[in-house]
Protein backbone atom coordinates (compact mmCIF):
# COMPACT_ATOMS: atom_id res chain seq x y z
CA UNK A 1 0.00 0.00 0.00
CA UNK A 2 1.34 3.42 -0.97
CA UNK A 3 1.98 5.81 1.94
CA UNK A 4 -0.05 9.03 1.87
CA UNK A 5 1.99 12.19 1.47
CA UNK A 6 -0.37 14.11 3.73
CA UNK A 7 -0.44 17.85 4.54
CA UNK A 8 -2.90 19.89 6.58
CA UNK A 9 -4.29 22.95 4.80
CA UNK A 10 -5.17 26.16 6.59
CA UNK A 11 -8.41 27.86 5.55
CA UNK A 12 -6.67 30.49 3.42
CA UNK A 13 -4.98 27.84 1.26
CA UNK A 14 -8.30 26.11 0.57
CA UNK A 15 -9.78 29.47 -0.40
CA UNK A 16 -6.88 30.02 -2.83
CA UNK A 17 -7.52 26.60 -4.38
CA UNK A 18 -11.28 27.03 -4.68
CA UNK A 19 -11.00 30.57 -6.06
CA UNK A 20 -7.99 29.71 -8.25
CA UNK A 21 -6.25 32.70 -6.67
CA UNK A 22 -2.92 34.00 -8.02
CA UNK A 23 -1.63 33.59 -4.43
CA UNK A 24 -1.80 29.84 -4.96
CA UNK A 25 1.37 29.97 -7.10
CA UNK A 26 3.39 30.48 -3.89
CA UNK A 27 2.28 27.03 -2.72
CA UNK A 28 2.07 24.82 -5.79
CA UNK A 29 5.53 23.35 -5.08
CA UNK A 30 4.31 21.90 -1.76
CA UNK A 31 0.78 20.99 -2.89
CA UNK A 32 1.87 19.00 -5.93
CA UNK A 33 1.31 15.25 -5.53
CA UNK A 34 0.10 15.62 -1.95
CA UNK A 35 -3.03 14.36 -0.23
CA UNK A 36 -4.89 17.15 1.53
CA UNK A 37 -6.22 17.01 5.07
CA UNK A 38 -8.43 19.51 6.85
CA UNK A 39 -9.15 20.13 10.49
CA UNK A 40 -12.78 20.18 11.55
CA UNK A 41 -12.13 23.85 12.43
CA UNK A 42 -11.08 24.59 8.85
CA UNK A 43 -14.24 22.95 7.52
CA UNK A 44 -16.34 25.12 9.86
CA UNK A 45 -14.51 28.28 8.76
CA UNK A 46 -14.94 27.38 5.09
CA UNK A 47 -18.65 26.74 5.47
CA UNK A 48 -19.14 30.00 7.36
CA UNK A 49 -17.07 31.86 4.73
CA UNK A 50 -19.28 30.46 1.96
CA UNK A 51 -22.48 31.35 3.82
CA UNK A 52 -21.36 34.93 4.50
CA UNK A 53 -19.89 35.48 1.03
CA UNK A 54 -23.00 34.18 -0.70
CA UNK A 55 -25.64 35.79 1.52
CA UNK A 56 -27.12 37.63 -1.43
CA UNK A 57 -30.48 35.87 -1.60
CA UNK A 58 -29.52 34.19 -4.89
CA UNK A 59 -30.12 30.53 -4.05
CA UNK A 60 -28.59 29.27 -7.30
CA UNK A 61 -25.30 31.08 -6.64
CA UNK A 62 -25.28 29.87 -3.05
CA UNK A 63 -26.00 26.27 -4.09
CA UNK A 64 -23.27 26.29 -6.77
CA UNK A 65 -20.75 27.77 -4.34
CA UNK A 66 -21.58 25.21 -1.65
CA UNK A 67 -21.40 22.35 -4.16
CA UNK A 68 -17.93 23.44 -5.24
CA UNK A 69 -16.78 23.62 -1.61
CA UNK A 70 -18.36 20.26 -0.74
CA UNK A 71 -16.70 18.63 -3.74
CA UNK A 72 -13.32 19.86 -2.51
CA UNK A 73 -13.97 18.79 1.09
CA UNK A 74 -15.01 15.28 -0.01
CA UNK A 75 -11.60 14.83 -1.66
CA UNK A 76 -9.81 15.62 1.62
CA UNK A 77 -9.17 13.67 4.78
CA UNK A 78 -11.09 15.41 7.56
CA UNK A 79 -9.67 15.22 11.07
CA UNK A 80 -12.34 15.37 13.74
CA UNK A 81 -11.77 16.76 17.21
CA UNK A 82 -10.63 14.59 20.08
CA UNK A 83 -9.91 15.05 23.75
CA UNK A 84 -6.18 15.24 22.98
CA UNK A 85 -6.68 17.92 20.32
CA UNK A 86 -8.97 19.85 22.69
CA UNK A 87 -6.33 19.64 25.43
CA UNK A 88 -3.63 20.94 23.07
CA UNK A 89 -5.83 23.84 21.88
CA UNK A 90 -6.71 24.75 25.47
CA UNK A 91 -3.00 24.68 26.34
CA UNK A 92 -2.28 27.10 23.48
CA UNK A 93 -5.10 29.37 24.71
CA UNK A 94 -3.75 29.29 28.25
CA UNK A 95 -0.25 30.15 27.00
CA UNK A 96 -1.74 33.05 25.05
CA UNK A 97 -3.59 34.23 28.18
CA UNK A 98 -0.36 34.19 30.19
CA UNK A 99 1.50 36.07 27.44
CA UNK A 100 -1.22 38.75 27.35
CA UNK A 101 -1.18 39.11 31.13
CA UNK A 102 2.59 39.56 31.06
CA UNK A 103 2.33 42.23 28.34
CA UNK A 104 -0.37 44.10 30.25
CA UNK A 105 1.68 43.98 33.47
CA UNK A 106 4.49 45.68 31.54
CA UNK A 107 2.07 48.40 30.47
CA UNK A 108 2.01 47.41 26.82
CA UNK A 109 -1.19 49.09 25.59
CA UNK A 110 -1.53 46.93 22.49
CA UNK A 111 -1.71 43.69 24.45
CA UNK A 112 -4.69 41.73 23.09
CA UNK A 113 -7.52 40.46 25.23
CA UNK A 114 -6.41 37.07 26.47
CA UNK A 115 -9.27 34.68 25.79
CA UNK A 116 -12.00 36.45 23.92
CA UNK A 117 -13.47 34.27 21.21
CA UNK A 118 -11.69 35.37 18.09
CA UNK A 119 -9.83 33.93 15.11
CA UNK A 120 -7.04 32.65 17.36
CA UNK A 121 -9.30 29.81 18.49
CA UNK A 122 -9.56 28.44 14.96
CA UNK A 123 -5.79 28.66 14.60
CA UNK A 124 -5.26 26.81 17.89
CA UNK A 125 -7.62 24.02 16.82
CA UNK A 126 -5.86 23.74 13.45
CA UNK A 127 -2.38 23.73 15.04
CA UNK A 128 -3.46 21.14 17.60
CA UNK A 129 -4.77 18.94 14.78
CA UNK A 130 -1.47 19.17 12.86
CA UNK A 131 0.54 18.29 15.96
CA UNK A 132 -1.75 15.43 16.95
CA UNK A 133 -1.44 13.84 13.50
CA UNK A 134 2.24 14.77 13.10
CA UNK A 135 1.79 16.51 9.76
CA UNK A 136 2.91 19.80 8.25
CA UNK A 137 0.57 22.77 8.13
CA UNK A 138 0.42 24.86 4.94
CA UNK A 139 -0.71 28.46 5.46
CA UNK A 140 -0.28 31.94 4.10
CA UNK A 141 -0.57 33.26 7.67
CA UNK A 142 2.66 31.97 9.20
CA UNK A 143 2.59 34.57 11.98
CA UNK A 144 -0.69 33.13 13.29
CA UNK A 145 1.22 29.96 14.25
CA UNK A 146 4.64 31.33 15.25
CA UNK A 147 4.15 30.71 18.98
CA UNK A 148 3.23 27.03 18.60
CA UNK A 149 6.23 24.92 19.57
CA UNK A 150 6.88 21.78 17.56
CA UNK A 151 4.57 22.74 14.71
CA UNK A 152 5.99 22.54 11.19
CA UNK A 153 4.52 25.46 9.26
CA UNK A 154 4.99 25.87 5.52
CA UNK A 155 4.37 29.39 4.28
CA UNK A 156 4.89 31.39 1.09
CA UNK A 157 8.60 31.91 1.88
CA UNK A 158 9.28 28.24 2.68
CA UNK A 159 10.02 27.12 -0.88
CA UNK A 160 13.65 26.01 -1.17
CA UNK A 161 15.44 28.32 -3.63
CA UNK A 162 16.57 25.38 -5.78
CA UNK A 163 12.93 24.51 -6.55
CA UNK A 164 11.46 26.45 -9.46
CA UNK A 165 8.25 28.39 -8.96
CA UNK A 166 5.44 26.36 -10.52
CA UNK A 167 3.03 28.39 -12.58
CA UNK A 168 -0.69 27.58 -12.27
CA UNK A 169 -2.08 25.62 -15.20
Backbone bond lengths (Angstrom), bond angles and torsions (degrees), N, CA, C in turn:
res aa  C-N    CA-C-N  psi(-1)  N-CA   C-N-CA  omega(-1)  CA-C   N-CA-C  phi
1 X - - - 1.457 - - 1.522 109.18 -
2 X 1.316 116.59 133.60 1.460 122.18 -178.90 1.533 110.09 -74.46
3 X 1.331 116.62 134.44 1.462 121.59 178.66 1.531 109.54 -73.83
4 X 1.341 115.14 137.30 1.465 119.95 176.99 1.518 109.78 -72.29
5 X 1.296 115.91 137.89 1.460 122.67 176.02 1.534 105.72 -100.16
6 X 1.331 115.28 77.06 1.451 123.38 -165.83 1.523 112.99 -89.65
7 X 1.349 116.04 138.32 1.465 122.23 171.99 1.521 108.65 -135.70
8 X 1.334 115.39 148.01 1.457 121.64 178.18 1.523 108.27 -95.31
9 X 1.324 116.53 129.23 1.462 121.32 -178.90 1.519 110.63 -99.79
10 X 1.327 115.61 133.21 1.449 121.02 171.61 1.531 107.49 -76.28
11 X 1.304 115.84 162.26 1.465 122.24 -176.28 1.528 112.30 -55.89
12 X 1.337 117.20 -40.99 1.462 119.09 -176.73 1.533 111.99 -64.24
13 X 1.319 117.22 -33.41 1.471 120.15 179.54 1.526 110.07 -68.81
14 X 1.315 117.17 -41.52 1.469 120.00 177.26 1.532 109.88 -62.00
15 X 1.319 116.53 -42.09 1.467 119.26 177.15 1.525 111.02 -59.37
16 X 1.333 117.38 -42.29 1.470 120.54 178.31 1.526 110.73 -60.45
17 X 1.332 116.36 -41.14 1.464 120.64 -179.18 1.526 110.29 -66.32
18 X 1.322 116.69 -49.70 1.463 121.32 -176.64 1.525 111.41 -64.00
19 X 1.334 116.29 -39.47 1.467 120.51 -178.25 1.525 112.95 -88.05
20 X 1.342 116.66 -2.23 1.464 121.83 -175.60 1.529 110.11 51.50
21 X 1.324 115.23 48.36 1.462 123.00 -176.63 1.526 111.80 -70.50
22 X 1.320 118.03 146.14 1.469 121.08 174.29 1.540 111.67 -59.91
23 X 1.341 117.35 -26.14 1.466 120.81 178.24 1.519 112.46 -63.22
24 X 1.315 116.80 -20.24 1.461 121.26 -179.72 1.524 112.10 -62.14
25 X 1.338 117.70 -27.97 1.471 120.88 -177.71 1.530 111.86 -59.92
26 X 1.338 117.66 -25.21 1.464 120.68 177.58 1.526 112.84 -70.62
27 X 1.331 116.99 -11.43 1.461 120.75 -173.26 1.526 114.31 -122.90
28 X 1.315 117.95 -4.79 1.458 119.63 -175.63 1.524 112.29 -59.36
29 X 1.318 118.06 -32.33 1.475 121.94 -179.84 1.527 111.02 -61.67
30 X 1.315 118.68 -34.30 1.468 121.07 -178.52 1.530 111.38 -91.74
31 X 1.317 118.26 -24.92 1.456 121.44 -177.82 1.528 113.09 -81.91
32 X 1.325 115.29 -24.06 1.469 120.62 -176.39 1.534 110.71 -59.94
33 X 1.319 115.43 129.86 1.468 123.02 176.51 1.532 113.42 60.13
34 X 1.310 116.58 29.65 1.469 120.51 178.23 1.520 110.05 -113.84
35 X 1.311 115.45 152.96 1.464 121.83 172.24 1.516 107.18 -94.37
36 X 1.325 116.96 132.25 1.452 121.72 -175.95 1.520 111.59 -92.36
37 X 1.325 114.75 140.18 1.462 122.06 173.08 1.521 107.92 -123.87
38 X 1.321 115.41 151.82 1.457 121.92 177.59 1.515 109.07 -131.38
39 X 1.309 115.39 144.09 1.456 120.95 170.47 1.520 108.34 -78.55
40 X 1.320 116.06 152.10 1.462 119.99 174.22 1.527 110.56 -54.74
41 X 1.345 117.42 -33.15 1.461 121.75 179.97 1.530 110.82 -66.95
42 X 1.323 116.90 -37.08 1.464 120.75 176.86 1.524 110.32 -65.50
43 X 1.327 116.47 -42.76 1.470 119.84 178.77 1.527 109.81 -59.90
44 X 1.327 117.28 -43.62 1.468 120.78 179.12 1.531 111.01 -62.34
45 X 1.336 116.77 -43.97 1.468 119.85 178.62 1.518 111.14 -62.51
46 X 1.328 116.96 -42.26 1.462 120.83 -179.63 1.522 111.79 -63.40
47 X 1.320 116.31 -43.30 1.460 119.79 179.34 1.525 110.75 -64.63
48 X 1.327 116.57 -43.97 1.467 119.63 177.52 1.524 110.37 -61.55
49 X 1.340 117.03 -44.55 1.465 121.90 179.69 1.530 110.25 -57.06
50 X 1.335 116.69 -44.38 1.466 120.16 179.50 1.525 111.32 -64.49
51 X 1.333 116.51 -41.75 1.468 120.24 -179.22 1.526 111.37 -64.37
52 X 1.320 116.59 -44.00 1.471 120.76 -179.47 1.521 110.63 -68.07
53 X 1.337 115.88 -47.02 1.470 121.32 -177.41 1.524 111.66 -61.93
54 X 1.307 116.59 -34.65 1.464 120.38 -174.57 1.522 113.16 -106.56
55 X 1.312 117.34 24.93 1.458 122.07 179.08 1.528 109.56 -84.09
56 X 1.307 114.96 59.88 1.466 120.54 -177.29 1.525 111.87 -108.17
57 X 1.316 116.78 -8.04 1.461 120.43 -176.48 1.515 112.68 91.10
58 X 1.341 117.18 -9.16 1.462 120.99 179.51 1.532 107.97 -86.68
59 X 1.319 115.89 99.87 1.468 120.86 -174.98 1.532 112.42 -64.50
60 X 1.314 117.27 -33.41 1.468 120.33 -179.60 1.524 110.45 -66.63
61 X 1.322 117.48 -42.67 1.467 121.41 178.04 1.525 109.83 -64.56
62 X 1.322 116.01 -44.29 1.460 121.07 179.39 1.529 110.59 -60.80
63 X 1.331 116.59 -47.25 1.465 121.33 -179.09 1.534 110.97 -61.51
64 X 1.324 117.31 -44.41 1.473 121.04 -179.87 1.524 110.80 -64.03
65 X 1.320 116.63 -41.32 1.459 121.30 179.49 1.526 111.06 -64.63
66 X 1.331 116.43 -43.77 1.467 120.52 179.49 1.530 111.14 -67.73
67 X 1.308 117.39 -36.72 1.467 120.36 177.80 1.520 111.09 -63.39
68 X 1.325 116.37 -42.18 1.462 120.46 178.47 1.529 110.73 -62.75
69 X 1.321 116.72 -43.66 1.461 120.94 178.19 1.526 110.51 -64.76
70 X 1.326 117.50 -46.95 1.464 120.66 -179.91 1.518 112.02 -60.70
71 X 1.315 117.00 -38.23 1.465 121.02 177.95 1.531 110.14 -61.18
72 X 1.323 116.49 -42.48 1.468 120.21 178.32 1.533 110.40 -65.45
73 X 1.322 116.73 -47.44 1.466 121.35 -177.85 1.530 110.80 -59.39
74 X 1.324 117.29 -40.59 1.468 120.87 -178.87 1.523 112.76 -63.59
75 X 1.331 117.45 -23.37 1.461 121.26 178.51 1.524 112.34 -84.85
76 X 1.317 117.34 -4.16 1.469 122.10 -176.71 1.527 110.64 -104.78
77 X 1.318 114.77 159.32 1.460 120.80 167.88 1.528 105.86 -85.74
78 X 1.315 116.71 128.54 1.459 121.28 -179.64 1.526 108.17 -106.08
79 X 1.329 115.52 123.57 1.454 120.38 176.62 1.520 109.17 -94.66
80 X 1.318 114.84 120.22 1.462 121.28 177.75 1.519 109.37 -78.61
81 X 1.323 116.09 169.97 1.455 120.82 176.21 1.531 109.45 -76.23
82 X 1.307 114.67 161.82 1.461 121.48 175.35 1.521 107.15 -149.71
83 X 1.299 116.33 169.50 1.460 119.88 177.85 1.523 110.43 -61.33
84 X 1.314 117.75 -38.92 1.469 121.32 179.94 1.526 110.87 -65.07
85 X 1.316 116.91 -43.92 1.467 120.58 178.64 1.528 109.57 -64.78
86 X 1.323 117.02 -41.54 1.469 120.36 178.05 1.529 110.65 -61.96
87 X 1.322 116.84 -41.62 1.467 120.58 178.66 1.530 110.78 -62.05
88 X 1.328 116.24 -44.43 1.477 119.89 178.96 1.531 110.69 -61.49
89 X 1.338 117.06 -46.84 1.468 120.54 -179.01 1.526 110.72 -62.37
90 X 1.323 117.01 -40.90 1.470 120.53 177.84 1.524 110.54 -64.17
91 X 1.323 116.96 -37.37 1.466 121.22 177.77 1.531 110.25 -64.13
92 X 1.330 117.30 -41.41 1.468 120.18 176.82 1.522 110.15 -62.82
93 X 1.340 117.07 -42.03 1.467 121.40 179.72 1.526 110.47 -63.42
94 X 1.322 116.02 -41.35 1.465 119.36 179.86 1.530 110.69 -65.73
95 X 1.332 116.65 -41.36 1.469 120.47 176.06 1.518 111.37 -60.73
96 X 1.319 116.60 -39.62 1.462 121.88 177.69 1.531 110.20 -64.51
97 X 1.324 116.72 -42.31 1.468 121.91 178.29 1.525 110.17 -59.02
98 X 1.331 116.19 -46.58 1.471 120.62 -179.14 1.532 110.87 -63.95
99 X 1.324 116.67 -40.43 1.465 121.35 178.60 1.529 110.32 -62.33
100 X 1.329 116.96 -43.58 1.464 121.28 179.23 1.523 111.29 -64.27
101 X 1.334 116.27 -42.12 1.468 119.98 178.90 1.525 110.82 -61.62
102 X 1.321 115.77 -40.44 1.469 120.62 179.47 1.534 110.11 -64.55
103 X 1.324 117.11 -43.35 1.465 120.94 179.13 1.524 110.73 -62.60
104 X 1.322 116.27 -44.12 1.470 119.88 -179.86 1.524 111.02 -65.02
105 X 1.332 117.43 -37.13 1.472 119.82 179.91 1.525 111.02 -66.89
106 X 1.333 116.30 -23.17 1.468 120.65 176.93 1.525 111.29 -89.15
107 X 1.331 116.29 2.58 1.457 120.24 177.89 1.511 114.25 77.72
108 X 1.318 117.00 21.33 1.461 120.10 178.61 1.530 108.09 -77.82
109 X 1.332 117.43 110.80 1.469 120.13 -173.83 1.517 114.23 -68.63
110 X 1.316 117.78 -22.03 1.460 119.73 -176.38 1.525 112.65 -89.99
111 X 1.338 116.50 6.65 1.460 118.89 179.99 1.531 109.64 -60.16
112 X 1.330 117.64 128.05 1.464 120.21 -178.05 1.528 111.56 -72.29
113 X 1.311 114.60 160.89 1.465 119.23 173.83 1.517 107.99 -64.39
114 X 1.322 117.62 135.53 1.452 119.90 -170.75 1.524 117.00 -64.90
115 X 1.302 119.88 -47.53 1.460 118.17 -171.63 1.521 114.34 -131.75
116 X 1.320 116.37 21.28 1.458 116.38 177.65 1.531 108.21 -62.59
117 X 1.302 115.93 152.91 1.464 118.98 -177.91 1.518 108.33 -77.48
118 X 1.300 115.64 107.26 1.455 120.63 -179.76 1.526 109.48 -140.01
119 X 1.307 116.21 -167.55 1.469 121.01 -177.80 1.522 113.17 -60.37
120 X 1.326 117.32 -26.21 1.469 119.16 -179.35 1.520 111.32 -55.24
121 X 1.326 117.38 -35.96 1.468 119.13 -177.82 1.520 110.94 -59.89
122 X 1.321 117.47 -43.35 1.469 119.39 178.25 1.523 110.45 -61.38
123 X 1.323 116.38 -41.99 1.464 120.10 179.49 1.525 111.07 -63.15
124 X 1.318 117.16 -40.22 1.477 120.00 179.66 1.528 110.85 -65.45
125 X 1.338 117.29 -40.33 1.462 119.90 177.49 1.535 110.44 -64.01
126 X 1.315 116.34 -42.66 1.469 120.91 -179.46 1.522 110.69 -65.21
127 X 1.339 117.12 -45.52 1.471 120.97 178.40 1.521 110.89 -62.07
128 X 1.325 116.81 -43.26 1.469 120.65 179.49 1.521 110.91 -61.67
129 X 1.328 116.51 -37.45 1.472 121.01 178.10 1.530 110.52 -65.08
130 X 1.316 117.02 -44.82 1.475 120.50 179.40 1.530 110.64 -61.86
131 X 1.306 116.96 -44.17 1.468 120.14 -179.90 1.526 111.30 -66.19
132 X 1.304 116.58 -43.08 1.469 120.54 -179.19 1.526 111.24 -59.82
133 X 1.325 116.48 -39.36 1.469 120.48 -176.78 1.529 112.78 -97.29
134 X 1.338 115.73 3.84 1.466 122.49 175.74 1.530 112.10 54.03
135 X 1.340 115.13 50.24 1.456 119.81 178.02 1.523 109.98 -129.56
136 X 1.331 114.36 159.52 1.462 121.41 -179.89 1.527 109.90 -74.68
137 X 1.325 114.27 149.77 1.461 121.57 176.93 1.521 108.50 -109.56
138 X 1.329 117.17 127.59 1.461 122.22 177.46 1.530 107.83 -104.16
139 X 1.338 115.33 124.28 1.461 121.06 -177.78 1.518 110.90 -150.64
140 X 1.318 115.66 154.93 1.453 120.49 171.29 1.528 110.17 -91.46
141 X 1.327 116.58 -9.85 1.459 122.49 -176.43 1.527 110.73 -109.30
142 X 1.297 116.38 64.00 1.464 122.39 -176.28 1.528 111.53 -56.67
143 X 1.320 117.17 -39.37 1.464 120.35 -178.22 1.524 113.07 -61.20
144 X 1.323 117.42 -26.64 1.468 120.34 179.10 1.529 111.96 -64.44
145 X 1.333 116.81 -19.40 1.461 121.39 -174.05 1.522 113.12 -118.40
146 X 1.334 117.80 6.93 1.458 121.24 -172.03 1.524 113.90 -64.74
147 X 1.318 118.49 -24.65 1.463 120.85 -178.25 1.526 113.77 -90.95
148 X 1.315 117.72 3.78 1.467 121.10 -177.37 1.528 109.19 -93.31
149 X 1.305 115.71 107.51 1.475 120.97 -178.40 1.526 110.93 -70.64
150 X 1.320 114.95 137.84 1.456 121.36 176.35 1.515 114.95 85.19
151 X 1.320 117.47 -5.26 1.457 121.36 -178.47 1.529 109.78 -87.26
152 X 1.321 116.51 129.27 1.465 120.95 174.49 1.520 108.17 -91.62
153 X 1.338 114.89 113.54 1.460 121.44 -177.30 1.528 108.79 -112.21
154 X 1.323 115.34 129.40 1.458 121.28 177.37 1.523 107.20 -110.68
155 X 1.325 114.98 119.22 1.455 120.83 -178.28 1.512 111.56 -118.83
156 X 1.326 117.18 -172.44 1.465 120.96 -176.62 1.525 113.56 -64.92
157 X 1.327 118.05 -22.27 1.465 121.01 179.63 1.523 112.76 -99.07
158 X 1.326 117.49 10.96 1.467 121.21 -176.49 1.522 114.17 -85.68
159 X 1.320 117.30 -13.45 1.464 120.46 -176.16 1.521 110.07 -63.00
160 X 1.342 116.88 124.47 1.467 118.95 176.23 1.532 110.04 -59.68
161 X 1.337 117.31 138.56 1.471 119.74 -175.23 1.528 113.68 -60.88
162 X 1.334 117.50 -24.70 1.474 118.88 -179.38 1.526 112.52 -75.51
163 X 1.348 117.09 -13.98 1.464 119.57 177.49 1.521 109.76 -87.24
164 X 1.306 117.36 130.84 1.476 118.87 178.89 1.524 109.97 -71.81
165 X 1.317 115.92 152.32 1.452 122.40 174.57 1.524 107.26 -71.92
166 X 1.313 116.51 126.46 1.461 121.23 -179.49 1.516 107.96 -89.96
167 X 1.304 115.72 128.11 1.462 120.78 179.51 1.523 108.60 -85.27
168 X 1.350 117.22 140.92 1.465 119.68 177.12 1.524 110.59 -60.57
169 X 1.333 114.89 146.35 1.481 118.27 179.85 1.493 111.60 -93.99
